[in-house]
C-alpha cells in the first residue's frame, strides 16, 4: 500500500503532516511523492486566505483524478471550517479537520467501506484537548520541530484561525520534555518550539512559556533551542531572563507587529500599541547581545490610508528588524475585517508591499553586515552544490561556504565574508561537534 501527502500553509501543518506520514509508515504504508499513483492521498489544507481555500480545492481535485480507486483524505483548517463544502468535491472520501488525526488509519478503513464521504469534523471549540501525535522520524538529523501548543483565543479581526483551530491547548510539559529528549537522542542538534499561538503556551495549564523554555534549555547536551513566533505581550520578565541567561536559546525572535499605526492595530484587535511594542523590543535588545528580531507586516488592511502606511513604514524602520515578512491583506470570509470599509485597492496594496519589501531588504543587509569578518557557529543543513554547504547561525543568518566531505548535521565555525542576495558567503574554520 502507498500513501502520498500534500501540505498547504504553515509550519504547524508541515509538522502535523510529517507526524501522519509516520503513522502511515508504521501501519505498513510506503510513502511516495504526491505526483505518483497512491492508494491513499492526504491533503493538509490551509484557510488563512480565500486563495488558500482555492489552492486546497485544486489539490483535492488533482488527487481524485490521479487514482479514482484511491482514498482521498482532506484534513486541516479549510476542512475544519467548511467540511460540507469539502465533502462535495468529487473524489473526497474522508474529511477530518484539525482533530482526530491520531485515528487516521482507522478512519481511512472506515471511509473505504462507505459509498458517501465520511465527515469526522467536530466543532473546534467543543471539548478540545491537545492532540498527541507521534515523534517525527525523518531522514534529516539537523533541526526538529516540537509542537507544544494548539489553538488561539486572540481573534484578530483578519484571522480565521481561532475558528479553525479552536481554543488554546497546551502540551503536557513532561511529554514535551520526553519528546525533546528523544529528538536529541536521535541526533537532532536544534529543536524549534512551535504552535498556532506559541506564546500562549500554558494558559490552560496554569503555566507559561517560560516554564517550559527554562526546563528545555537545561537539557544536557542540547545545542540549540529556537522559539517560533511569540507576541510582544508574551515576553514576561521571566522569559526574557531565561533567554538572556541561556546560550542554548537562540538569539533570534520573531515578534509579529502587523502594523505600525495605532489606529490600524486597534482595528485589527491587536493587544498592544506601537509604544508598548517598542518598549519590549528595547528591553530585549538591552539584555540579549546580538539579538535578531524579525517580524510580520500586513499592508492594505481595510481603512489603512496613506498616513497609516507612512506611520507603519517609519516605525518599522525605527525598529531595525533583521527581516520582515510582508503580507498583502486578503479578505477572509467569516472574519470581521472582511466586511470593513473601505477596502484598499489592489494596486495600492502592491505599491505599499513593495515599499516594505525594500525596507526588509535594507534591514537584512544592515543586520547581516554587522557580522562580516566575524567567526560564527553554523548548523549545516544541506549541500546546495558540489562542495558547497549551507546552514544557519543561531541568529538565523543563512551562510553558504565551500567544503569537501559530508557536513550535514555538523556544527561548524565559519568566517563570514560578504553578502549575496539573501545569504552570507563564508569560509569554513573548524568543526565544533560530530554527528550522531
NUGU-39534 format. One record per residue (C-alpha): residue in three letters; x, y, z. Coordinates in pm, 1 decimal. Layout:
! NUGU-39534
{'ALA', {X, Y, Z}}
...
This chain:
! NUGU-39534
{'UNK', {0.0, 0.0, 0.0}}
{'UNK', {117.2, 350.7, -82.7}}
{'UNK', {30.2, 686.6, 73.2}}
{'UNK', {104.3, 1035.6, -59.1}}
{'UNK', {83.5, 1370.1, 121.2}}
{'UNK', {39.8, 1732.6, 19.4}}
{'UNK', {69.3, 2019.5, 265.7}}
{'UNK', {-54.3, 2374.7, 221.9}}
{'UNK', {6.5, 2657.2, 466.3}}
{'UNK', {210.1, 2697.1, 781.2}}
{'UNK', {492.5, 2511.8, 954.1}}
{'UNK', {246.5, 2363.3, 1202.4}}
{'UNK', {67.9, 2197.4, 909.9}}
{'UNK', {401.9, 2067.9, 782.1}}
{'UNK', {484.2, 1926.5, 1124.3}}
{'UNK', {147.5, 1752.8, 1150.4}}
{'UNK', {180.4, 1607.0, 801.6}}
{'UNK', {519.4, 1457.3, 890.7}}
{'UNK', {366.5, 1302.5, 1202.1}}
{'UNK', {83.7, 1148.4, 998.4}}
{'UNK', {332.6, 1013.7, 746.0}}
{'UNK', {496.9, 840.5, 1041.6}}
{'UNK', {163.6, 683.0, 1139.7}}
{'UNK', {110.1, 552.6, 786.8}}
{'UNK', {467.4, 425.5, 769.4}}
{'UNK', {421.9, 239.1, 1097.9}}
{'UNK', {98.8, 97.0, 956.4}}
{'UNK', {284.6, -65.9, 668.2}}
{'UNK', {245.2, 201.1, 400.3}}
{'UNK', {518.0, 319.6, 167.6}}
{'UNK', {528.1, 699.5, 148.1}}
{'UNK', {553.9, 819.1, -213.0}}
{'UNK', {561.8, 1163.8, -379.3}}
{'UNK', {221.7, 1319.1, -432.9}}
{'UNK', {269.4, 1304.8, -810.4}}
{'UNK', {286.5, 924.9, -800.8}}
{'UNK', {-9.4, 688.4, -803.0}}
{'UNK', {-104.6, 604.3, -444.7}}
{'UNK', {-370.0, 412.4, -254.8}}
{'UNK', {-429.8, 698.6, -12.1}}
{'UNK', {-387.2, 1071.6, -73.0}}
{'UNK', {-381.3, 1300.1, 231.1}}
{'UNK', {-419.5, 1674.2, 171.0}}
{'UNK', {-348.3, 1901.0, 468.5}}
{'UNK', {-529.9, 2223.1, 383.0}}
{'UNK', {-493.9, 2591.9, 465.0}}
{'UNK', {-766.0, 2854.4, 506.5}}
{'UNK', {-573.0, 3165.6, 611.2}}
{'UNK', {-690.1, 3336.7, 291.6}}
{'UNK', {-957.3, 3266.7, 30.9}}
{'UNK', {-667.4, 3183.3, -201.0}}
{'UNK', {-569.1, 2908.6, 43.5}}
{'UNK', {-916.9, 2760.1, 6.2}}
{'UNK', {-889.7, 2774.8, -371.1}}
{'UNK', {-548.0, 2607.2, -380.0}}
{'UNK', {-673.0, 2339.3, -141.7}}
{'UNK', {-964.9, 2258.4, -371.9}}
{'UNK', {-732.5, 2237.7, -672.9}}
{'UNK', {-503.4, 1988.3, -499.8}}
{'UNK', {-800.2, 1780.0, -378.7}}
{'UNK', {-931.3, 1751.4, -734.0}}
{'UNK', {-584.9, 1652.2, -858.2}}
{'UNK', {-575.6, 1366.8, -609.1}}
{'UNK', {-920.3, 1245.7, -709.3}}
{'UNK', {-817.0, 1229.7, -1073.5}}
{'UNK', {-474.4, 1075.3, -1010.9}}
{'UNK', {-625.9, 746.4, -894.2}}
{'UNK', {-1006.4, 718.5, -898.0}}
{'UNK', {-971.3, 396.4, -698.7}}
{'UNK', {-766.4, 564.7, -426.9}}
{'UNK', {-888.6, 709.9, -97.3}}
{'UNK', {-872.5, 1090.4, -72.1}}
{'UNK', {-842.9, 1228.4, 280.9}}
{'UNK', {-878.7, 1601.3, 348.6}}
{'UNK', {-763.6, 1745.2, 680.4}}
{'UNK', {-650.4, 2081.6, 817.4}}
{'UNK', {-801.0, 2425.0, 858.9}}
{'UNK', {-1007.5, 2452.1, 538.9}}
{'UNK', {-1157.7, 2110.3, 608.3}}
{'UNK', {-1239.5, 2225.3, 962.2}}
{'UNK', {-1426.7, 2544.4, 870.2}}
{'UNK', {-1600.2, 2412.6, 555.2}}
{'UNK', {-1644.8, 2033.9, 590.1}}
{'UNK', {-1966.9, 2017.2, 387.8}}
{'UNK', {-1810.3, 2213.6, 104.1}}
{'UNK', {-1508.4, 1982.4, 105.9}}
{'UNK', {-1728.1, 1672.0, 114.9}}
{'UNK', {-1896.4, 1782.2, -209.3}}
{'UNK', {-1568.9, 1792.8, -404.8}}
{'UNK', {-1561.5, 1490.5, -640.2}}
{'UNK', {-1332.3, 1215.1, -518.0}}
{'UNK', {-1325.6, 1306.9, -147.0}}
{'UNK', {-1368.5, 1003.9, 79.7}}
{'UNK', {-1283.2, 1135.0, 428.0}}
{'UNK', {-1287.0, 1480.2, 591.9}}
{'UNK', {-1101.0, 1504.4, 923.2}}
{'UNK', {-1037.1, 1872.5, 1002.9}}
{'UNK', {-794.0, 1971.3, 1278.9}}
{'UNK', {-872.3, 1696.6, 1529.9}}
{'UNK', {-870.8, 1314.8, 1549.0}}
{'UNK', {-560.9, 1289.6, 1327.2}}
{'UNK', {-416.4, 1018.7, 1551.2}}
{'UNK', {-701.7, 787.4, 1439.9}}
{'UNK', {-622.2, 838.3, 1072.7}}
{'UNK', {-564.8, 471.5, 978.9}}
{'UNK', {-885.9, 361.7, 1149.5}}
{'UNK', {-1078.2, 642.1, 975.7}}
{'UNK', {-932.7, 555.1, 635.4}}
{'UNK', {-1057.1, 197.5, 673.1}}
{'UNK', {-1399.2, 330.0, 769.7}}
{'UNK', {-1406.6, 558.1, 465.1}}
{'UNK', {-1321.7, 271.3, 230.9}}
{'UNK', {-1631.8, 83.5, 337.4}}
{'UNK', {-1874.5, 367.6, 265.7}}
{'UNK', {-2030.6, 498.9, -53.4}}
{'UNK', {-2051.0, 858.5, 74.9}}
{'UNK', {-1770.7, 1078.6, 210.2}}
{'UNK', {-1717.4, 1032.5, 582.0}}
{'UNK', {-1727.5, 1366.5, 765.7}}
{'UNK', {-1547.9, 1333.7, 1100.3}}
{'UNK', {-1516.6, 1707.8, 1168.8}}
{'UNK', {-1614.1, 1816.6, 1520.2}}
{'UNK', {-1674.6, 2174.4, 1633.1}}
{'UNK', {-1334.3, 2324.2, 1710.8}}
{'UNK', {-1435.1, 2481.8, 2044.0}}
{'UNK', {-1611.2, 2179.2, 2198.2}}
{'UNK', {-1415.0, 1960.8, 2438.9}}
{'UNK', {-1083.4, 2039.8, 2278.0}}
{'UNK', {-763.2, 1894.1, 2425.5}}
{'UNK', {-407.5, 1889.5, 2293.5}}
{'UNK', {-372.2, 1600.3, 2049.5}}
{'UNK', {-53.9, 1399.1, 2091.4}}
{'UNK', {94.6, 1292.3, 1759.6}}
{'UNK', {394.6, 1058.9, 1731.2}}
{'UNK', {760.5, 1152.0, 1732.5}}
{'UNK', {877.3, 1273.7, 1394.4}}
{'UNK', {1119.7, 1034.0, 1229.1}}
{'UNK', {1271.3, 1192.2, 919.0}}
{'UNK', {1595.3, 1139.9, 735.1}}
{'UNK', {1734.3, 1477.5, 844.9}}
{'UNK', {1908.4, 1487.7, 1180.0}}
{'UNK', {1959.6, 1863.4, 1187.3}}
{'UNK', {1658.9, 2064.3, 1306.3}}
{'UNK', {1342.5, 1921.1, 1460.1}}
{'UNK', {1011.0, 2094.1, 1522.0}}
{'UNK', {847.8, 2030.7, 1858.5}}
{'UNK', {480.9, 2126.3, 1863.3}}
{'UNK', {388.0, 2242.0, 2212.8}}
{'UNK', {59.3, 2422.0, 2163.3}}
{'UNK', {-263.0, 2426.5, 1962.1}}
{'UNK', {-537.9, 2683.0, 1911.3}}
{'UNK', {-575.0, 3059.1, 1958.2}}
{'UNK', {-800.9, 3276.5, 2174.7}}
{'UNK', {-695.2, 3613.2, 2033.0}}
{'UNK', {-947.2, 3667.0, 1748.6}}
{'UNK', {-764.0, 3925.9, 1542.2}}
{'UNK', {-1025.8, 4069.4, 1308.4}}
{'UNK', {-848.9, 3948.1, 991.7}}
{'UNK', {-780.2, 3590.4, 1107.6}}
{'UNK', {-988.5, 3274.5, 1062.7}}
{'UNK', {-752.2, 3051.0, 1260.4}}
{'UNK', {-933.6, 3060.6, 1600.2}}
{'UNK', {-1244.6, 2930.8, 1421.6}}
{'UNK', {-1042.7, 2656.0, 1251.6}}
{'UNK', {-815.0, 2551.6, 1538.4}}
{'UNK', {-1025.9, 2617.0, 1847.3}}
{'UNK', {-909.6, 2737.5, 2189.5}}
{'UNK', {-559.9, 2729.0, 2334.3}}
{'UNK', {-449.7, 2377.1, 2435.3}}
{'UNK', {-101.0, 2315.7, 2566.3}}
{'UNK', {107.5, 2002.7, 2554.6}}
{'UNK', {179.6, 1840.9, 2887.8}}
{'UNK', {527.5, 1969.3, 2982.1}}
{'UNK', {650.5, 1622.0, 3077.0}}
{'UNK', {554.0, 1485.7, 2736.3}}
{'UNK', {722.6, 1781.1, 2566.5}}
{'UNK', {1037.9, 1711.8, 2767.8}}
{'UNK', {1026.0, 1341.0, 2680.0}}
{'UNK', {993.0, 1411.3, 2309.2}}
{'UNK', {1275.3, 1666.7, 2320.6}}
{'UNK', {1499.0, 1406.1, 2484.2}}
{'UNK', {1408.2, 1150.2, 2214.8}}
{'UNK', {1483.5, 1401.8, 1940.1}}
{'UNK', {1822.7, 1474.4, 2092.1}}
{'UNK', {1893.9, 1101.9, 2120.7}}
{'UNK', {1806.2, 1067.0, 1751.4}}
{'UNK', {2078.4, 1317.4, 1666.4}}
{'UNK', {1896.0, 1646.8, 1623.5}}
{'UNK', {2109.8, 1948.7, 1709.3}}
{'UNK', {1835.7, 2212.8, 1713.9}}
{'UNK', {1478.3, 2199.7, 1845.1}}
{'UNK', {1225.2, 2459.1, 1734.1}}
{'UNK', {924.5, 2517.5, 1960.0}}
{'UNK', {614.8, 2583.7, 1756.5}}
{'UNK', {238.1, 2609.6, 1781.6}}
{'UNK', {-59.0, 2800.3, 1645.2}}
{'UNK', {-6.0, 3063.7, 1917.7}}
{'UNK', {323.2, 2954.2, 2073.9}}
{'UNK', {342.0, 3235.4, 2327.0}}
{'UNK', {10.0, 3128.6, 2480.0}}
{'UNK', {163.6, 2800.4, 2592.9}}
{'UNK', {46.0, 2703.2, 2942.0}}
{'UNK', {-255.1, 2936.3, 2951.3}}
{'UNK', {-483.2, 2636.6, 3005.9}}
{'UNK', {-243.3, 2461.8, 3246.3}}
{'UNK', {-171.1, 2745.1, 3486.3}}
{'UNK', {181.5, 2768.8, 3343.5}}
{'UNK', {356.6, 2995.5, 3095.7}}
{'UNK', {603.0, 2962.3, 2810.5}}
{'UNK', {896.8, 3044.8, 3035.6}}
{'UNK', {824.5, 2736.9, 3247.6}}
{'UNK', {879.1, 2506.4, 2950.0}}
{'UNK', {1161.7, 2703.8, 2787.2}}
{'UNK', {1364.9, 2714.4, 3108.2}}
{'UNK', {1327.5, 2337.6, 3155.2}}
{'UNK', {1413.5, 2253.6, 2794.6}}
{'UNK', {1713.4, 2487.3, 2798.4}}
{'UNK', {1852.0, 2282.1, 3087.0}}
{'UNK', {1851.4, 1951.2, 2898.4}}
{'UNK', {2209.5, 1817.7, 2899.1}}
{'UNK', {2356.8, 1804.8, 2551.2}}
{'UNK', {2100.1, 2027.7, 2376.1}}
{'UNK', {2286.4, 2252.5, 2132.2}}
{'UNK', {2012.1, 2493.4, 2025.0}}
{'UNK', {1657.9, 2576.9, 2129.9}}
{'UNK', {1471.6, 2814.7, 1898.1}}
{'UNK', {1136.6, 2985.0, 1956.4}}
{'UNK', {892.9, 3037.3, 1672.4}}
{'UNK', {662.0, 3339.1, 1661.8}}
{'UNK', {587.0, 3498.2, 2003.3}}
{'UNK', {370.8, 3807.0, 2056.8}}
{'UNK', {532.9, 4112.2, 2216.4}}
{'UNK', {283.1, 4096.2, 2504.8}}
{'UNK', {400.4, 3745.1, 2594.2}}
{'UNK', {760.6, 3829.9, 2679.5}}
{'UNK', {739.6, 3815.4, 3056.8}}
{'UNK', {1036.6, 3921.7, 3273.7}}
{'UNK', {1096.4, 3553.6, 3344.5}}
{'UNK', {1104.2, 3456.4, 2976.1}}
{'UNK', {1335.2, 3745.3, 2888.4}}
{'UNK', {1565.2, 3643.6, 3171.7}}
{'UNK', {1570.8, 3280.6, 3059.8}}
{'UNK', {1656.3, 3371.4, 2701.1}}
{'UNK', {1928.2, 3611.4, 2814.1}}
{'UNK', {2083.4, 3366.8, 3060.7}}
{'UNK', {2088.9, 3053.8, 2841.2}}
{'UNK', {2320.4, 3045.8, 2538.4}}
{'UNK', {2129.7, 2738.6, 2420.7}}
{'UNK', {1827.1, 2959.7, 2342.5}}
{'UNK', {1886.0, 3114.7, 2002.1}}
{'UNK', {1912.9, 3495.9, 1998.5}}
{'UNK', {1657.0, 3515.2, 1718.4}}
{'UNK', {1298.9, 3612.1, 1795.7}}
{'UNK', {1007.7, 3650.4, 1557.0}}
{'UNK', {772.0, 3910.9, 1703.8}}
{'UNK', {470.0, 3995.0, 1482.3}}
{'UNK', {399.2, 4367.2, 1451.8}}
{'UNK', {138.1, 4362.3, 1170.1}}
{'UNK', {111.5, 4742.9, 1163.3}}
{'UNK', {297.1, 5042.9, 1297.9}}
{'UNK', {-20.9, 5251.9, 1310.1}}
{'UNK', {-206.1, 5253.8, 1641.7}}
{'UNK', {-535.6, 5316.4, 1461.6}}
{'UNK', {-490.7, 5009.8, 1241.6}}
{'UNK', {-367.2, 4796.5, 1532.7}}
{'UNK', {-694.5, 4875.1, 1713.0}}
{'UNK', {-898.6, 4782.4, 1403.2}}
{'UNK', {-702.9, 4456.2, 1384.3}}
{'UNK', {-778.4, 4384.1, 1752.7}}
{'UNK', {-406.8, 4351.7, 1825.3}}
{'UNK', {-339.0, 4363.0, 2203.3}}
{'UNK', {-66.8, 4630.8, 2209.2}}
{'UNK', {21.3, 4979.6, 2089.9}}
{'UNK', {333.8, 5072.1, 1897.3}}
{'UNK', {473.0, 5232.2, 2213.4}}
{'UNK', {427.1, 4905.7, 2406.6}}
{'UNK', {583.6, 4707.7, 2122.4}}
{'UNK', {883.2, 4941.9, 2115.4}}
{'UNK', {931.2, 4910.8, 2491.2}}
{'UNK', {956.9, 4529.9, 2472.2}}
{'UNK', {1195.0, 4542.6, 2176.4}}
{'UNK', {1425.1, 4784.2, 2360.0}}
{'UNK', {1418.1, 4567.7, 2672.4}}
{'UNK', {1502.3, 4253.3, 2475.1}}
{'UNK', {1789.0, 4419.3, 2291.3}}
{'UNK', {1922.6, 4563.4, 2612.1}}
{'UNK', {1951.5, 4219.2, 2770.5}}
{'UNK', {2031.5, 3987.0, 2478.1}}
{'UNK', {2350.5, 4067.1, 2280.4}}
{'UNK', {2337.9, 4034.5, 1900.1}}
{'UNK', {1963.4, 3967.6, 1909.8}}
{'UNK', {1796.7, 3929.5, 1569.6}}
{'UNK', {1431.3, 4035.3, 1563.7}}
{'UNK', {1215.7, 3954.5, 1263.3}}
{'UNK', {850.5, 4044.1, 1218.3}}
{'UNK', {531.1, 4025.3, 1011.3}}
{'UNK', {360.4, 4322.3, 846.6}}
{'UNK', {17.9, 4333.5, 680.3}}
{'UNK', {-22.9, 4609.2, 421.4}}
{'UNK', {-352.5, 4736.3, 285.8}}
{'UNK', {-570.4, 4645.8, 584.2}}
{'UNK', {-923.6, 4787.7, 536.5}}
{'UNK', {-927.8, 5155.2, 623.8}}
{'UNK', {-548.8, 5192.7, 608.6}}
{'UNK', {-482.0, 5530.2, 448.2}}
{'UNK', {-156.0, 5681.0, 331.4}}
{'UNK', {-85.5, 5833.6, 672.9}}
{'UNK', {-130.1, 5494.2, 841.8}}
{'UNK', {101.0, 5335.9, 588.1}}
{'UNK', {366.1, 5603.6, 643.6}}
{'UNK', {337.9, 5557.6, 1021.7}}
{'UNK', {381.3, 5184.6, 977.8}}
{'UNK', {676.3, 5214.4, 739.9}}
{'UNK', {857.6, 5470.0, 956.3}}
{'UNK', {800.9, 5271.7, 1275.6}}
{'UNK', {927.6, 4950.3, 1117.2}}
{'UNK', {1239.9, 5135.7, 1001.7}}
{'UNK', {1297.0, 5262.7, 1356.9}}
{'UNK', {1273.6, 4908.0, 1493.5}}
{'UNK', {1564.6, 4795.0, 1269.7}}
{'UNK', {1424.3, 4448.3, 1207.1}}
{'UNK', {1664.3, 4183.4, 1077.0}}
{'UNK', {1392.2, 4083.4, 830.8}}
{'UNK', {1024.9, 4149.6, 760.7}}
{'UNK', {769.6, 3907.1, 619.1}}
{'UNK', {528.7, 4122.3, 417.9}}
{'UNK', {169.7, 4018.2, 350.3}}
{'UNK', {-88.5, 4199.7, 141.0}}
{'UNK', {-421.3, 4194.6, 323.6}}
{'UNK', {-664.0, 3945.6, 173.4}}
{'UNK', {-1028.3, 3942.5, 288.0}}
{'UNK', {-1115.0, 3615.1, 458.5}}
{'UNK', {-1482.0, 3519.4, 453.3}}
{'UNK', {-1607.5, 3468.6, 808.1}}
{'UNK', {-1383.3, 3728.7, 972.2}}
{'UNK', {-1497.8, 4077.2, 1084.3}}
{'UNK', {-1241.6, 4258.3, 867.9}}
{'UNK', {-1387.1, 4107.9, 550.8}}
{'UNK', {-1682.2, 4345.5, 599.0}}
{'UNK', {-1477.5, 4651.5, 691.9}}
{'UNK', {-1472.8, 4952.8, 463.1}}
{'UNK', {-1308.4, 5098.6, 276.7}}
{'UNK', {-1111.2, 4810.6, 130.4}}
{'UNK', {-774.6, 4920.0, -11.0}}
{'UNK', {-736.1, 4894.9, -389.6}}
{'UNK', {-515.3, 4608.5, -514.3}}
{'UNK', {-275.6, 4845.5, -687.5}}
{'UNK', {-224.4, 5044.2, -369.1}}
{'UNK', {-161.6, 4724.0, -171.5}}
{'UNK', {101.5, 4624.4, -424.3}}
{'UNK', {277.8, 4961.3, -403.5}}
{'UNK', {280.7, 4953.7, -22.5}}
{'UNK', {402.8, 4594.9, -24.7}}
{'UNK', {697.5, 4689.4, -249.0}}
{'UNK', {798.7, 4967.3, -9.8}}
{'UNK', {802.8, 4724.9, 282.6}}
{'UNK', {989.0, 4461.1, 83.2}}
{'UNK', {1256.0, 4719.9, 0.2}}
{'UNK', {1275.0, 4814.2, 368.7}}
{'UNK', {1306.8, 4446.9, 462.4}}
{'UNK', {1589.8, 4406.1, 214.0}}
{'UNK', {1779.6, 4703.2, 356.1}}
{'UNK', {1717.5, 4580.7, 710.1}}
{'UNK', {1857.8, 4236.2, 631.6}}
{'UNK', {2165.5, 4387.3, 466.7}}
{'UNK', {2226.7, 4620.7, 761.4}}
{'UNK', {2188.8, 4339.3, 1011.2}}
{'UNK', {2394.6, 4082.5, 820.7}}
{'UNK', {2671.5, 4335.9, 756.0}}
{'UNK', {2741.1, 4360.1, 1128.9}}
{'UNK', {2875.5, 4005.0, 1121.7}}
{'UNK', {3114.0, 4035.1, 828.6}}
{'UNK', {3464.4, 3945.4, 939.2}}
{'UNK', {3335.7, 3753.7, 1241.4}}
{'UNK', {3360.1, 3382.5, 1313.1}}
{'UNK', {3012.4, 3235.2, 1369.4}}
{'UNK', {2879.7, 2891.8, 1458.1}}
{'UNK', {2675.3, 2743.4, 1174.2}}
{'UNK', {2450.0, 2438.5, 1186.4}}
{'UNK', {2498.6, 2276.7, 845.6}}
{'UNK', {2170.6, 2168.7, 685.4}}
{'UNK', {2221.4, 2087.0, 320.3}}
{'UNK', {2456.6, 2080.4, 24.5}}
{'UNK', {2343.4, 2331.3, -237.9}}
{'UNK', {2604.1, 2234.0, -498.8}}
{'UNK', {2912.6, 2015.8, -522.4}}
{'UNK', {3133.4, 2102.1, -224.8}}
{'UNK', {2903.3, 2391.1, -130.3}}
{'UNK', {2726.2, 2371.2, 205.5}}
{'UNK', {2459.2, 2584.7, 368.3}}
{'UNK', {2329.4, 2633.7, 719.1}}
{'UNK', {2210.9, 2890.1, 971.9}}
{'UNK', {2369.5, 3074.9, 1257.8}}
{'UNK', {2187.6, 3093.0, 1591.1}}
{'UNK', {2066.9, 3438.4, 1479.3}}
{'UNK', {1919.6, 3269.8, 1168.4}}
{'UNK', {2158.0, 3415.6, 915.1}}
{'UNK', {2183.0, 3179.1, 619.5}}
{'UNK', {2550.2, 3105.6, 548.1}}
{'UNK', {2698.4, 2929.8, 246.2}}
{'UNK', {3059.2, 2809.0, 228.5}}
{'UNK', {3281.6, 2568.9, 29.1}}
{'UNK', {3393.3, 2243.9, 192.2}}
{'UNK', {3458.2, 1882.3, 99.5}}
{'UNK', {3300.3, 1578.9, 263.4}}
{'UNK', {2959.4, 1529.1, 421.9}}
{'UNK', {2897.5, 1805.5, 675.6}}
{'UNK', {2518.8, 1768.6, 713.0}}
{'UNK', {2425.7, 1795.3, 1077.5}}
{'UNK', {2764.0, 1933.0, 1182.8}}
{'UNK', {2812.9, 2240.7, 1397.7}}
{'UNK', {3099.2, 2428.9, 1239.1}}
{'UNK', {3259.4, 2769.0, 1265.6}}
{'UNK', {3275.9, 2984.3, 955.9}}
{'UNK', {3413.6, 3330.8, 898.2}}
{'UNK', {3150.8, 3548.9, 729.0}}
{'UNK', {3299.2, 3735.6, 434.6}}
{'UNK', {3044.7, 3906.0, 208.9}}
{'UNK', {2674.0, 3935.8, 131.1}}
{'UNK', {2490.9, 3767.7, -155.3}}
{'UNK', {2125.6, 3828.2, -245.5}}
{'UNK', {1975.9, 3652.1, 56.5}}
{'UNK', {2263.6, 3471.4, 225.5}}
{'UNK', {2614.0, 3535.4, 354.5}}
{'UNK', {2923.5, 3383.3, 195.7}}
{'UNK', {3173.6, 3240.5, 436.7}}
{'UNK', {3483.8, 3025.3, 478.9}}
{'UNK', {3496.8, 2714.4, 694.9}}
{'UNK', {3720.1, 2735.7, 1000.0}}
{'UNK', {3670.4, 2439.5, 1234.8}}
{'UNK', {3417.0, 2168.3, 1310.0}}
{'UNK', {3295.4, 2204.3, 1667.9}}
{'UNK', {3089.4, 1885.8, 1705.0}}
{'UNK', {3037.9, 1549.7, 1541.8}}
{'UNK', {2718.8, 1394.4, 1410.4}}
{'UNK', {2546.9, 1110.7, 1588.1}}
